[in-house]
Amino acid sequence: MEGNYVAQVTRTPLADQAADLLLERIRSGEWALGEKLPGETTLAPQLGIGRSTLREAIRQLAGRGVVASRQGSGVFIMALDVAEDWDIILRSTDITSVIEARIAIETEAASLAAARRTPADVRAIRRALTKRAEGRDEIESHVDTDTAFHRTIVAAAHNPVLLDLFDSFTPRLREAMIEMLRTRKRFGHAEDQELHGGLADAIFDRDSVTAAQRSRTHLLSLRDSLA
């Protein structure tokens, strides 16, 4: 009938099918992590495909971080599964797990920041601490200035991986923090600001042990509040 849409079956490219079959075999443990894959003359007949199709399948798996080609040596297993996208992981993760991950990241970041902070980092942390105090009267502003303060500490660790991980967690946590504070109706109190000031002081004093301990204590308290 005119105007009706009929879905049609489409053929999956052979390279995609071959990549999926290889991934299944890798997941099953047929090859160990770091082990070299069999050569093209072995794998292609096993999969019932040509060598050019096999090369495309391997390129796909290499792009997903599962294998790596080494010039003149062959193809090696780099991971036993495909890593999920961070956004997918965070959407399906409860807030407590996110905070526990923050504890791991920020405790180490605080320790590194105390050892590595520069005069510019000190100025950035001081400014962020002041803005945090100024933003205590409104929930969204408090959450955002608090996040900005913690980010300056992670940035002062001078480890781009830690900073990238922190930035991936904060959007997931923001709404939960706002909802929690709306329920509690108490936030930004003087004791809380003093706690953050104490964390900053440990970093300024280059006291890595105290900085890590204060960061961990604060985030454990946050986890327990949200739980």
Secondary structure, DSSP 8 states (H G I E B T S, - for coil): -TT----------HHHHHHHHHHHHHHTTSS-TT-B---HHHHHHHHT--HHHHHHHHHHHHHTTSEEEETTTEEEE--SS----HHHHHHTS-HHHHHHHHHHHHHHHHHHHHHH--HHHHHHHHHHHHHHHHTTTSHHHHHHHHHHHHHHHHHHTT-HHHHHHHHHHHHHHHHHHHHHHHHH---S-HHHHHHHHHHHHHHHTT-HHHHHHHHHHHHHHHHHHH-
